[in-house]
Amino acid sequence: MEKMVATMFFIIMLTMSALTGGAYLASKSYIDPALKDLNMAVAAIQPEDQKALMPHLVHLQRLREMASLYVPSIFFLGGFTAILLLSVLLRRFVKSGALVSEERPKRTEVEILPEQEKPAQTVAGNPIDIGACQTLSILQNKGRLIDFLQEDIAGYADAQIGAAVRHIHQDCRKTLEEYFTFVPVMLENEGETVVVPQGFDPSEIRLTGRITGSPPFEGILQHSGYKVTRIDLPAQPPGQKHTVIAPAEVEIGQTD
C-alpha cells in the first residue's frame, strides 16, 4: 500500500513539475519576448500615446509576475490534493480486498549501506569557485579585507573607521594591481557626452534615465566601468583546501 501511494505520489509530482517547467519555459520563450517587444514599441511612440498605453502595459507585466508566482503553487496544491484523494481511495480498495490478498507475501527490503550510497555532487572542483575563493584568501592575507567586512563597526567613531580603512585600502589596492589588470569599458571621461551604438553589449553598458526609441543613444557618461584583461593568480599549494579563506591561528607555548 505504502509503495503504491509513494509511486503515485512520484508520478503525480513529476507530472506537476513538468507542467510547471513547461509553463516557465513558455513564459520565457513567448510571453517575456512579447512583453519586451511591446515595451520597445511603446517606447518608440509619441509621449501622449505612451501615457494612454502605459497603464495597460503595467497591468500585463503585473499579470506576468502574478502568474510566475501562483502557477507553480496551483500545480503543487493540485498534485498534493490528488495524492490525498487517491490514497483514501486506495485504502478503501485494500480493505475490501479488491487490490491485494491477505496471503500476499511481504517483500523483503534490501538495506543500503551508507558507503553504497551515491555521494552528493559538489562544486569543490569548479575552477571558477577555486579562483573566487583564492582571490578572497589573497585579499584577506594581504589586506585583512574579510576581517574588516566581518567586523561590527557600528560602535566605532568615524575617525577610527577612517584610520583603519586607509591601511586596508592601500593593501587591497596593491594586491589587486599585483594579480589583476583592470581597464575602463569606455575610454571617454566621466561627465562627457557619449554615443551608445546599435548592437551594444548590455553586459558592458547599462543604460539609466529615460530610455525611449532604439539605439544609437546619446547620454552623459556617469561611470566608465571596469573589465579585467589579466588574471595572474598564484598556483594553489598541493593539498590545500580552496574553501578555507583564512586558516585558524593557534599560538603555541603561551598557555599556563
ROMILO-375527 format. One line per field, with one value per residue: x, y, z of N, C-alpha, C, O in turn; residue number from 0. Coordinates in pm, whole numbers. Example, Ala and Ser with C-alpha at 12.3 -4.5 7.8 and 13.67 -1.06 7.14 Angstrom:
n_px <- c(1319_1285)
n_py <- c(-569_-225)
n_pz <- c(780_708)
ca_px <- c(1230_1367)
ca_py <- c(-450_-106)
ca_pz <- c(780_714)
c_px <- c(1320_1290)
c_py <- c(-330_3)
c_pz <- c(780_787)
o_px <- c(1424_1341)
o_py <- c(-332_114)
o_pz <- c(846_804)
num <- c(0_1)
// end
This chain:
n_px <- c(83_185_399_266_124_341_460_259_253_504_477_268_374_595_466_336_561_669_466_481_744_709_527_690_899_747_662_908_993_794_606_764_950_755_646_876_920_687_730_943_817_622_791_885_688_487_499_242_79_207_137_-129_-109_62_-61_-200_13_162_-23_-27_237_223_37_193_396_241_148_385_428_199_119_304_242_-27_-17_132_-35_-258_-155_-87_-337_-463_-311_-379_-655_-641_-497_-682_-885_-742_-690_-949_-1005_-812_-894_-1134_-1044_-1003_-771_-543_-441_-478_-302_-80_266_513_732_1083_1289_1583_1861_2047_2375_2558_2804_2749_2580_2519_2750_2693_2686_2925_3056_3320_3543_3521_3667_3605_3495_3717_3900_3760_3748_4023_4096_3959_4098_4357_4313_4234_4466_4663_4545_4362_4089_3852_3837_3784_3536_3375_3369_3186_3115_2956_2978_3207_3387_3379_3634_3801_3725_3798_4080_4145_4043_4208_4456_4369_4261_4490_4649_4480_4443_4704_4726_4528_4634_4859_4774_4567_4454_4287_4081_3912_3572_3458_3637_3610_3598_3445_3136_3136_2970_2853_2812_2603_2622_2425_2343_2499_2677_2496_2607_2833_2759_2532_2222_2068_1819_1577_1466_1402_1287_1517_1857_2111_2201_2236_2408_2512_2818_2832_2981_3282_3312_3450_3666_3822_4145_4362_4444_4630_4672_4839_4979_4790_4876_4965_4723_4597_4294_4068_3842_3896_3938_4092_4319_4270_4445_4675_4861_5140_5272_5199_5020_4911)
n_py <- c(-120_128_152_172_411_583_554_658_914_1002_993_1176_1414_1441_1486_1730_1887_1882_2016_2265_2337_2348_2561_2763_2767_2833_3090_3220_3187_3286_3471_3661_3760_3878_4077_4230_4321_4466_4664_4800_4888_5060_5247_5373_5528_5831_6058_6127_5919_5717_5762_5682_5411_5302_5229_4991_4833_4811_4670_4423_4339_4304_4096_3898_3868_3782_3540_3389_3355_3231_3014_2786_2722_2654_2426_2257_2236_2122_1873_1765_1752_1567_1341_1294_1232_1003_833_788_653_425_303_224_39_-152_-245_-367_-582_-568_-514_-636_-940_-1111_-1321_-1243_-1240_-1067_-820_-826_-580_-440_-349_-58_14_283_341_256_432_683_940_1285_1536_1793_2129_2160_2128_2311_2536_2809_2857_2791_2990_3218_3180_3175_3436_3580_3476_3579_3856_3865_3772_3960_4208_4196_4203_4049_4024_4290_4339_4157_4259_4423_4746_4936_5052_5210_5520_5763_5858_5653_5443_5550_5564_5292_5200_5325_5187_4930_4982_5059_4824_4630_4744_4735_4459_4387_4516_4362_4106_4134_4304_4593_4766_5053_5028_5211_5463_5736_6043_6066_6233_6340_6367_6082_5831_5559_5280_5102_4762_4731_4582_4469_4373_4521_4790_4977_5119_5409_5632_5812_5614_5598_5503_5354_5221_5410_5561_5871_6012_6109_6014_5845_5663_5499_5225_4890_4635_4315_4242_4087_3807_3678_3466_3306_2971_2706_2565_2218_1996_2186_2319_2491_2619_2714_3017_3167_3029_2904_3052_2945_3004_2860_2758_2959_2900_2857)
n_pz <- c(0_93_-83_-326_-297_-268_-520_-689_-587_-666_-947_-992_-884_-1048_-1288_-1229_-1188_-1444_-1584_-1455_-1525_-1802_-1821_-1725_-1920_-2141_-2076_-2069_-2332_-2499_-2377_-2227_-2432_-2598_-2430_-2398_-2662_-2686_-2493_-2612_-2843_-2739_-2623_-2845_-2952_-2959_-2673_-2577_-2662_-2526_-2258_-2260_-2315_-2126_-1867_-1939_-2023_-1788_-1639_-1777_-1727_-1451_-1437_-1557_-1362_-1143_-1245_-1265_-998_-884_-1045_-1021_-751_-765_-928_-759_-528_-651_-734_-482_-359_-528_-470_-201_-227_-390_-223_-18_-160_-241_3_75_-127_-67_183_114_-25_-296_-430_-312_-149_165_193_58_16_209_87_81_202_79_250_222_251_412_284_30_-84_-327_-359_-281_-530_-564_-593_-556_-715_-915_-1137_-1140_-886_-732_-810_-722_-442_-391_-457_-256_-38_-82_-62_204_331_263_292_499_444_474_753_818_688_821_1072_1328_1298_1407_1660_1655_1621_1352_1291_1383_1214_966_987_996_754_567_566_496_246_99_108_-11_-262_-371_-383_-571_-797_-831_-905_-1088_-1386_-1465_-1692_-1825_-1941_-2117_-2283_-2272_-2076_-1756_-1727_-1980_-2301_-2462_-2717_-2750_-2937_-3188_-3123_-2897_-2618_-2350_-2115_-2082_-2096_-1914_-1935_-1808_-1667_-1868_-2112_-2443_-2768_-3003_-3025_-3207_-2885_-2708_-2441_-2104_-1970_-1679_-1530_-1602_-1599_-1552_-1673_-1679_-1792_-1738_-1542_-1292_-1088_-813_-809_-665_-356_-322_-192_-35_88_-104_-13_236_346_524_744_1079_1350_1583_1865_2000_2315_2493_2688_3031)
ca_px <- c(0_270_477_179_99_465_477_164_299_618_428_190_463_675_379_319_687_680_373_538_857_657_474_804_965_657_666_1038_1013_690_545_865_991_646_642_993_893_582_794_1020_723_562_893_915_577_482_472_99_27_266_58_-252_-81_142_-137_-227_139_194_-116_22_357_182_-20_306_460_149_143_507_423_88_101_367_172_-151_18_173_-151_-341_-95_-96_-477_-489_-248_-461_-777_-607_-458_-805_-950_-663_-713_-1079_-993_-732_-976_-1236_-979_-1010_-639_-443_-492_-411_-194_29_389_578_856_1199_1359_1728_1921_2159_2475_2597_2912_2700_2500_2588_2787_2632_2774_2966_3124_3451_3647_3490_3776_3556_3486_3854_3957_3693_3794_4164_4101_3922_4207_4468_4271_4237_4603_4746_4476_4267_3960_3741_3828_3720_3396_3304_3370_3072_3175_2854_3018_3330_3375_3417_3779_3862_3699_3877_4220_4158_4014_4320_4554_4305_4251_4623_4694_4395_4470_4829_4701_4457_4727_4957_4718_4466_4464_4156_4077_3775_3491_3452_3759_3579_3599_3314_3076_3131_2862_2896_2712_2590_2585_2331_2407_2593_2674_2437_2692_2936_2698_2399_2152_1984_1743_1459_1510_1297_1337_1612_1993_2208_2159_2333_2388_2626_2888_2835_3088_3350_3307_3575_3671_3950_4223_4467_4431_4755_4669_4945_4938_4738_4963_4904_4656_4530_4152_4045_3732_3948_3985_4199_4326_4271_4582_4693_4995_5183_5368_5154_4923_4964)
ca_py <- c(0_246_161_218_554_654_556_754_1047_1039_1018_1300_1528_1456_1549_1869_1956_1900_2123_2390_2371_2389_2697_2856_2780_2904_3232_3273_3179_3355_3586_3763_3834_3962_4194_4312_4390_4563_4776_4876_4954_5172_5350_5441_5613_5964_6057_6131_5783_5634_5776_5604_5268_5254_5153_4856_4760_4779_4564_4299_4297_4254_3964_3806_3842_3701_3405_3318_3327_3148_2892_2669_2687_2587_2291_2178_2206_2029_1740_1717_1716_1442_1232_1266_1164_869_749_747_551_303_238_158_-80_-253_-304_-453_-696_-557_-499_-727_-1051_-1122_-1418_-1189_-1235_-938_-803_-801_-458_-452_-237_4_63_423_351_223_541_768_1065_1406_1612_1922_2217_2189_2130_2410_2635_2942_2864_2791_3123_3315_3159_3213_3583_3622_3438_3673_3985_3851_3752_4079_4331_4173_4255_3972_4065_4422_4329_4079_4332_4512_4878_5033_5120_5285_5655_5776_5875_5521_5367_5607_5525_5150_5182_5373_5078_4821_5026_5054_4685_4561_4801_4676_4318_4380_4554_4256_3985_4164_4428_4648_4876_5105_4980_5323_5542_5878_6091_6074_6365_6375_6311_5965_5769_5414_5238_4991_4633_4735_4470_4514_4339_4624_4922_4978_5244_5460_5751_5794_5544_5592_5477_5245_5270_5461_5654_5972_6043_6153_5902_5858_5578_5438_5081_4815_4497_4253_4197_3994_3739_3605_3415_3208_2830_2657_2462_2084_1952_2295_2332_2627_2681_2776_3151_3202_2925_2946_3071_2899_3031_2754_2796_3071_2856_2843)
ca_pz <- c(0_102_-207_-433_-274_-298_-665_-745_-546_-753_-1083_-996_-862_-1169_-1387_-1190_-1214_-1589_-1622_-1407_-1611_-1932_-1809_-1711_-2050_-2233_-2042_-2109_-2476_-2575_-2310_-2197_-2553_-2646_-2344_-2429_-2788_-2661_-2424_-2710_-2933_-2665_-2603_-2971_-2998_-2902_-2528_-2545_-2678_-2420_-2135_-2272_-2321_-2013_-1765_-1987_-2024_-1649_-1597_-1835_-1655_-1319_-1459_-1581_-1233_-1061_-1299_-1226_-854_-841_-1125_-956_-628_-802_-972_-644_-446_-725_-724_-344_-335_-600_-396_-83_-268_-436_-109_51_-242_-237_133_72_-211_2_289_55_-89_-441_-490_-256_-69_294_183_-22_96_224_13_165_165_81_322_151_345_386_188_-102_-134_-422_-292_-335_-616_-511_-688_-497_-816_-1018_-1142_-1107_-741_-678_-832_-636_-305_-383_-455_-121_52_-101_-5_349_376_245_330_608_399_533_893_826_649_922_1199_1354_1317_1450_1782_1637_1570_1212_1281_1398_1093_859_1002_961_613_486_550_422_108_38_92_-108_-394_-418_-414_-699_-904_-849_-963_-1190_-1463_-1496_-1787_-1835_-2052_-2210_-2265_-2253_-1938_-1692_-1743_-2121_-2381_-2537_-2803_-2735_-3072_-3204_-3102_-2785_-2524_-2224_-2001_-2071_-2084_-1853_-1962_-1699_-1705_-1951_-2234_-2545_-2901_-3021_-3045_-3108_-2781_-2668_-2299_-2025_-1908_-1534_-1479_-1716_-1589_-1543_-1722_-1647_-1908_-1694_-1413_-1269_-952_-789_-808_-538_-297_-324_-70_36_58_-153_59_360_307_617_847_1219_1401_1721_1913_2089_2419_2574_2789_3168)
c_px <- c(87_352_392_151_223_489_385_203_412_569_354_280_554_594_360_446_706_588_426_655_811_600_585_872_877_659_797_1053_914_640_647_916_882_634_759_971_786_637_869_928_659_663_919_803_579_448_324_37_83_182_-69_-227_-8_61_-167_-100_180_104_-72_146_322_117_88_373_372_144_266_507_318_74_173_294_43_-124_55_53_-245_-287_-107_-238_-512_-429_-330_-587_-749_-567_-580_-876_-874_-682_-848_-1074_-916_-815_-1082_-1179_-977_-873_-539_-513_-414_-295_-74_156_447_707_969_1273_1509_1786_2044_2254_2515_2707_2868_2617_2584_2624_2724_2733_2803_3033_3263_3560_3623_3600_3730_3547_3623_3916_3894_3740_3940_4179_4065_4034_4324_4434_4269_4381_4684_4677_4378_4126_3844_3724_3753_3571_3313_3295_3245_3127_3075_2898_3144_3300_3423_3568_3851_3844_3786_4023_4241_4139_4131_4421_4495_4295_4385_4667_4612_4417_4599_4809_4630_4548_4828_4900_4616_4504_4324_4171_3933_3702_3479_3567_3731_3581_3457_3263_3067_3010_2916_2779_2716_2540_2479_2406_2508_2572_2615_2517_2802_2878_2559_2338_2065_1910_1622_1502_1391_1361_1433_1751_2012_2147_2272_2305_2518_2688_2900_2948_3148_3345_3446_3559_3814_4016_4334_4432_4553_4761_4781_4891_4893_4832_4894_4843_4583_4385_4123_3931_3776_4010_4102_4203_4318_4416_4587_4840_5032_5282_5326_5053_4990_4984)
c_py <- c(126_265_216_366_635_664_657_896_1095_1073_1150_1421_1550_1523_1697_1949_1981_2012_2259_2434_2414_2528_2799_2878_2856_3054_3296_3281_3265_3482_3696_3834_3924_4089_4287_4390_4497_4685_4864_4951_5075_5284_5430_5535_5746_5959_6059_5992_5689_5641_5694_5454_5214_5182_5010_4771_4720_4668_4428_4247_4243_4115_3860_3769_3754_3558_3324_3283_3223_3017_2772_2625_2612_2444_2203_2138_2108_1887_1681_1674_1585_1323_1195_1189_1022_777_701_637_419_229_164_31_-191_-322_-398_-574_-689_-554_-602_-833_-1058_-1220_-1366_-1179_-1095_-934_-769_-678_-481_-327_-187_62_205_434_318_334_628_899_1185_1483_1748_2001_2250_2200_2232_2515_2775_2959_2868_2929_3227_3303_3201_3364_3636_3592_3536_3808_3980_3845_3881_4208_4317_4221_4181_4007_4197_4414_4251_4152_4419_4650_4982_5111_5204_5425_5660_5789_5740_5437_5418_5567_5379_5128_5224_5261_4962_4856_5016_4911_4612_4615_4744_4530_4304_4415_4443_4138_4011_4292_4471_4761_4926_5046_5087_5417_5691_5914_6094_6217_6409_6311_6197_5912_5617_5358_5127_4858_4633_4616_4517_4473_4443_4763_4907_5116_5281_5584_5717_5738_5534_5565_5359_5302_5320_5563_5753_6010_6085_6031_5927_5777_5503_5286_5020_4682_4445_4206_4101_3939_3651_3560_3313_3066_2788_2551_2326_2050_2061_2305_2476_2696_2742_2910_3194_3093_2984_2952_3034_2923_2929_2810_2910_3031_2841_2696)
c_pz <- c(0_-25_-321_-421_-308_-447_-731_-708_-639_-894_-1091_-978_-982_-1279_-1357_-1215_-1362_-1637_-1578_-1494_-1749_-1930_-1799_-1846_-2149_-2206_-2085_-2261_-2554_-2506_-2285_-2322_-2607_-2563_-2371_-2558_-2769_-2589_-2523_-2806_-2866_-2647_-2730_-3017_-2925_-2753_-2494_-2557_-2572_-2292_-2140_-2267_-2198_-1907_-1810_-1988_-1883_-1597_-1652_-1761_-1517_-1332_-1483_-1449_-1144_-1112_-1260_-1078_-820_-920_-1063_-829_-659_-846_-852_-558_-517_-718_-585_-311_-405_-527_-273_-121_-313_-322_-31_-27_-238_-105_135_-13_-141_110_231_-17_-239_-506_-440_-173_60_288_104_62_99_146_109_115_179_146_245_255_311_282_46_-163_-227_-355_-361_-418_-554_-621_-639_-601_-926_-1022_-1107_-956_-678_-693_-742_-492_-290_-380_-317_-22_41_-40_147_400_369_289_444_571_464_680_906_794_750_1056_1209_1390_1366_1572_1770_1584_1425_1196_1294_1272_978_867_962_812_525_461_470_274_37_9_-13_-249_-452_-458_-548_-815_-933_-929_-1075_-1264_-1503_-1598_-1793_-1955_-2160_-2180_-2246_-2105_-1884_-1695_-1888_-2189_-2467_-2618_-2782_-2867_-3071_-3191_-2989_-2692_-2391_-2102_-1981_-2048_-2025_-1873_-1844_-1748_-1788_-2087_-2329_-2681_-2903_-3046_-3189_-3011_-2754_-2524_-2234_-1957_-1758_-1472_-1596_-1715_-1579_-1614_-1701_-1776_-1869_-1557_-1395_-1123_-932_-788_-670_-481_-295_-187_6_-8_17_-79_192_320_395_724_987_1268_1549_1761_2020_2191_2506_2679_2923_3203)
o_px <- c(66_373_439_153_214_534_427_188_414_614_374_266_586_645_366_440_753_626_417_666_869_618_577_901_927_658_799_1118_945_632_622_925_909_614_743_1000_793_596_861_957_643_628_968_822_664_377_283_-45_16_159_-113_-312_-16_107_-161_-104_228_148_-79_158_384_139_78_404_422_136_256_578_342_23_113_285_8_-195_15_40_-305_-363_-134_-259_-582_-489_-348_-623_-823_-599_-583_-921_-935_-690_-859_-1132_-949_-808_-1115_-1253_-952_-859_-458_-628_-298_-201_22_154_431_782_951_1314_1556_1762_2132_2217_2508_2705_2940_2588_2705_2537_2706_2850_2713_3065_3319_3658_3699_3626_3807_3586_3645_3979_3963_3769_3977_4265_4131_4062_4384_4518_4300_4413_4763_4744_4317_4053_3747_3611_3669_3489_3193_3220_3204_3179_3104_2859_3184_3202_3498_3625_3949_3936_3840_4085_4342_4209_4153_4467_4562_4318_4391_4715_4668_4410_4603_4868_4667_4541_4878_4971_4583_4577_4251_4264_3840_3763_3489_3592_3822_3567_3361_3337_2997_2955_3016_2663_2822_2427_2449_2517_2595_2464_2678_2498_2859_2943_2477_2395_1997_1936_1569_1566_1292_1477_1429_1763_1941_2057_2389_2190_2621_2617_2969_3006_3076_3369_3547_3450_3911_3954_4394_4395_4577_4843_4814_4771_4951_4866_4774_4904_4513_4356_4149_3922_3698_4121_4199_4102_4356_4498_4512_4931_4962_5364_5405_5004_5110_5028)
o_py <- c(217_377_296_440_742_768_733_988_1209_1171_1228_1520_1664_1607_1781_2064_2088_2092_2357_2551_2506_2606_2908_2992_2933_3135_3410_3372_3311_3588_3812_3956_4034_4197_4410_4510_4605_4798_4987_5064_5180_5401_5542_5612_5769_5869_5999_5952_5594_5540_5640_5379_5094_5079_4918_4652_4609_4581_4328_4127_4147_4028_3747_3652_3664_3464_3206_3191_3135_2919_2666_2505_2516_2351_2087_2023_2022_1792_1562_1573_1501_1215_1076_1091_930_658_588_538_312_106_55_-72_-309_-444_-499_-660_-789_-589_-651_-818_-1017_-1209_-1439_-1117_-1015_-1031_-693_-672_-535_-215_-265_147_245_526_347_331_643_965_1186_1493_1811_1948_2353_2271_2236_2579_2853_3063_2941_2979_3316_3403_3257_3417_3725_3672_3573_3869_4080_3907_3910_4306_4416_4273_4244_4018_4213_4474_4276_4109_4481_4670_5101_5227_5266_5447_5574_5738_5716_5368_5338_5538_5346_5047_5165_5243_4904_4771_4967_4880_4539_4539_4710_4483_4219_4352_4431_4078_3918_4377_4395_4841_4849_5018_5058_5449_5765_5827_6122_6311_6506_6213_6215_5944_5555_5387_5068_4844_4546_4557_4598_4531_4450_4846_4833_5217_5196_5633_5607_5807_5468_5601_5273_5419_5278_5639_5722_6038_6095_5954_6020_5818_5449_5223_5088_4624_4520_4140_4039_4014_3560_3607_3240_3044_2829_2456_2320_2071_2032_2301_2570_2819_2815_2915_3251_3068_3099_2868_3088_2870_2916_2896_2957_3116_2815_2664)
o_pz <- c(-80_-70_-402_-520_-368_-497_-819_-789_-683_-953_-1184_-1050_-1015_-1354_-1447_-1259_-1403_-1722_-1652_-1532_-1808_-2024_-1856_-1884_-2230_-2299_-2132_-2312_-2664_-2568_-2318_-2322_-2657_-2617_-2368_-2564_-2828_-2618_-2517_-2846_-2928_-2655_-2723_-3110_-2839_-2709_-2395_-2474_-2531_-2226_-2038_-2220_-2169_-1857_-1729_-1957_-1860_-1522_-1580_-1736_-1470_-1248_-1435_-1426_-1076_-1033_-1227_-1036_-736_-866_-1051_-802_-589_-808_-846_-519_-453_-698_-570_-244_-349_-524_-244_-54_-279_-323_16_31_-234_-103_192_24_-154_125_294_-65_-306_-623_-518_-133_67_366_84_168_6_140_204_-1_279_102_209_335_195_200_-50_-283_-208_-298_-482_-381_-497_-728_-674_-581_-1023_-920_-1051_-903_-581_-599_-692_-426_-186_-310_-265_67_142_27_213_501_459_320_484_656_505_729_995_864_764_1144_1111_1500_1368_1588_1869_1513_1380_1100_1224_1229_902_764_900_751_420_348_385_187_-76_-99_-95_-346_-570_-556_-629_-921_-1045_-1010_-1149_-1212_-1567_-1589_-1769_-2058_-2280_-2063_-2207_-2019_-1956_-1668_-1918_-2139_-2538_-2592_-2795_-2907_-2968_-3241_-2985_-2687_-2323_-1995_-1872_-1985_-2079_-1833_-1786_-1858_-1779_-2166_-2299_-2704_-2814_-3083_-3281_-3046_-2774_-2488_-2300_-1893_-1715_-1371_-1680_-1817_-1595_-1615_-1706_-1858_-1956_-1467_-1474_-1045_-1026_-769_-569_-551_-269_-83_103_-127_92_-81_254_268_346_789_1010_1232_1629_1698_2121_2160_2587_2753_2931_3313)
num <- c(0_1_2_3_4_5_6_7_8_9_10_11_12_13_14_15_16_17_18_19_20_21_22_23_24_25_26_27_28_29_30_31_32_33_34_35_36_37_38_39_40_41_42_43_44_45_46_47_48_49_50_51_52_53_54_55_56_57_58_59_60_61_62_63_64_65_66_67_68_69_70_71_72_73_74_75_76_77_78_79_80_81_82_83_84_85_86_87_88_89_90_91_92_93_94_95_96_97_98_99_100_101_102_103_104_105_106_107_108_109_110_111_112_113_114_115_116_117_118_119_120_121_122_123_124_125_126_127_128_129_130_131_132_133_134_135_136_137_138_139_140_141_142_143_144_145_146_147_148_149_150_151_152_153_154_155_156_157_158_159_160_161_162_163_164_165_166_167_168_169_170_171_172_173_174_175_176_177_178_179_180_181_182_183_184_185_186_187_188_189_190_191_192_193_194_195_196_197_198_199_200_201_202_203_204_205_206_207_208_209_210_211_212_213_214_215_216_217_218_219_220_221_222_223_224_225_226_227_228_229_230_231_232_233_234_235_236_237_238_239_240_241_242_243_244_245_246_247_248_249_250_251_252_253_254_255)
// end
